[in-house]
């Protein structure tokens, strides 16, 4: 069983890294979180029931470890803490700008919605697996993914009903992104 258990851990490491990065928004912290979660899993290998969903079990351990660490630290890395040049790109690279805009918008999502979206969309987790991994009902898992998609779409396209709170948030996000672009290019289109 030990060989199978370790093989399952090795196989799920890339997905754990993606989840950890979505939670921490910092590569170094994400790697530490994955390492801590794997240590916790190895220490609790006797509590895993063979034949059950190993991926959900591991994602749950990682998430619980993140929450425990967060409670101890009471702080996470904010995108505003990043150096400005990390958000600046040459204007001719529209695809890179769109990806950065998406990353910025993704970082602004509530933690539960961002985590749900990453696990379902990027990692291909089913709603049932997401519910098991995050300790919520399947309907709640579906709702989180739906709200995250709706929010991202609203921020990225500006397609919102009049007088909607999302429209105000999208407008503020666009203004912030445009300000960052202008600051990065010195206002003349050329990167400084």
Secondary structure, 3 states (H helix, E strand, C coil): CHHHHHHHHHHHHHHHHHHHHHHHCCHHHHHHHHHHHHHHHHHCHHHCCCCCCHHHHHHHHHHHHHHHHHHHHCCCCCHHHCCHHHCCCCCCCHHHHHHHHHHHHHHHCCHHHHHHHHHHHHCCCCHHHHHHHHCCCHHHHHHHHHHHHHHHHHHHHCCCCCCCHHHHHHHHHHHHHHHHHHHHHCCCCCCC
